[in-house]
């Protein structure tokens, strides 16, 4: 009986170690939001965010073989209201395309018409990890001295993968590559109301 109990205890220890190693491996391939902050400037409310990205080998191989990867940075912000549902103040999506150009041997990171050429994958990921000066809300949409709940995340958009990979990606967790939402509170400062331009009308002469 003692041998059986000892054997069960040893198997339990092995199982626990294997579970911890598996959890660590899965966690290493996830995206994590390291930091996120909002700043009010003349152009509006801007987001500064930084992500931890441990790029899994399957994605690195896919990019090197000519498969473009699309990463979405999603932002949302609401204003809590005790008398009604929360007010949806902003909902934005920033799409970044990561690809490899075989002839120039350059990695390309693009956002719409803007494109950045980088010498290797590490350099491309260093840029991908940072979001700077992204305008996520207009000043006129914000209440003065109000508290808002904001959230940001990054994810790989599997729906934009090539069809043969897309089918596998939608049914397998191996292609699920995303961060959890990072939620934080933002307090707006005292916002001065914009000065409205007024047209000067000449008084019509009295008849």
Secondary structure, 3 states (H helix, E strand, C coil): CHHHHHHHHHHHHHHHHHHHHHHHHHHHCCEEEEEEEEEEECCEEEEEEEEEECCCHHHHHHHHCCCCEEEEEEEEEEECCCCCCCEEEEEEEEEEEEEEECCCCEEEEEECCEEEEECCHHHHHHHHCEEEEEEEECHHHCCCCCEEEEEEEEEECHHHCCHHHHHHHHHCHHHCCECCCEEEEEECCCCCCCCCCCCCCCCCCCC
